[in-house]
């Protein structure tokens, strides 16, 4: 049996003389084919994307009562109404949405009539997928290991904002616990990962064998912490590893992202949150990078960082960490092609910078972090956006053109 993806509550007027299931029956069956399930009123607190199926007119107050009850359990969930061409369904839906908007509720009507819009069920199906991401985000736990780095003055949100606006819960874990775990890792635990990491590198330039072994120990220690706290993602104050252990987290974060565990640098919860969201929407690894150089004339930006998911690279070299000259940094070469660039921001994480672009070359400048790409921006976005209205220093980069889909999700659930 297919997994249920959403629920719907059919609402009909008490004045109806026919069985409600006979009204808009064809749409009813299509909802079931899309893996929907009829929800009874008493199940309104179920953690399942919920649509209100407006069968007839005269249902406005009934629906508002249901919405009020639902809001007790899912306060910031948008209200999605399903209307059809008969029985004054559309008129009732419009009245309900008008009331909701007067009271600052987010909502939308899905008018299902293939005679006037052949794409209407495709639009609904996409929203069902997005709605599921909204609910999945609420089940995520992010392990914040250490405090956000001191320089992240615009990327240090209130923990409540992350949970209330986007959904994930943040679990605070001390950096000292990670350091203790690293010191307790036995080299026998890391032999396979150490061998694979070095074997597949096209060059090992600065790092010694000992430094490589130490960065693989960081990965082993982080896995133990992830299992202990049962978190789905982490963000690590990784520069403390440089200052206290003369090692780096660059390999560990790269490998965890390739393992499907979102891992952000520098305790940057904002970027880690964005990485989780993008991964859920696209099923891709995401690169978190710094804008390093702007070229207004050619509408391009150079991005750089000392870690990158290896799965995103064509090949990679093992280098020292750029700022410190210690440990291991990854110099990855990324193939040319279309990408999407994203930054979440704002005081309450309610803003977004989102644009299409294209990787036009990888770089190897010695005065920048090790993995470098030059990106040409597409559309109306300009490099000067980052000079006039920045949301923070880290930008997320991932393959493909997802601007429209991500912006649609953001409008429905956050913006």
Secondary structure by P-SEA (a helix, b strand, c coil): cccccbbbbbbbbccccccccccaaaaaaaaaaabbbbbcccccccccccccccccccaaaaaaaaaaaaaaccccbbbbbbbccccaaaaaaaaaaaaaaaacccccccccccccccaaaaaaaaaaaaaaaaaaaaabbbbbccccccccccccccaaaaaaccbbbbbbbbaaaaaaaaaaccccccaaaaaaaaaaccccccccaaaaaaaaaaaaaaaaaaaaaccccccccaaaaaacccccaaaaaaaaaaacbbbbccccaaaaaaaaaaaaaccbbbbbbccccccccccbbbbbccccccccccbbbbbccccccccbbbbbbbbbcccccccccccccccbbbbbbbbcccccccccccbbbbbbbccccccccccccccccbbbbbcccaaaaaaaaaaaccc
